[in-house]
Amino acid sequence: MLARRPSAPPALIARAMRLSIVEGALYALMVGFGEVYFAADVLRLGGSAFQQGLAVSLPLCMGGLGSILALRLLAHLRQRRWLVTASAFGQALGLLLLAWLDASARSSPEIVIALACLHQVFGQATGAAWSSWFGDLVPAAVRGRYFARRTLWVQLATCASLIAAGLLLQWIEPARPEDAAGTGSAEQRVKEQD
């Protein structure tokens, strides 16, 4: 198991705690602008009802592997920081790859589902390592109050990002269904079948 390192200076701990609130809000933006739209992207690409169900359930199921893997690695590591950083980097790369594939019209429902699974594996690994790390870092006397405040900011940022992403999608959506050629929308597919 990880041996607890000597306590850091109080000023450094306070700085890390402040920055973690910002980090949590940025995480929430990632969720609100990206993660919640995996199933919608499968629908946009013409995915079947089964594929839409997989886009919601399979990534959550596979994500548990990330936690298990992280816990295995944490048992052998001296520091948790590199695991948190590497896992978050993997998660970001997966989202960038998905964005590039969508922008270049090379995506498919299967690709979205696979990248959503990878996203959750890296995300759960990050969460397990981060929780262990910050659980030790935050002093016990302020832990409850601190995590309550951090969670408040994360939830507010998630709500704001969901609203902003929805407004952005509304703004960029074509005004007429016939202008949405190639988007995989249900109306377009019905028109193509006639």
Order of alpha helices (4+ residues) and beta strands (2+ residues): alpha-alpha-alpha-alpha-alpha-alpha-alpha
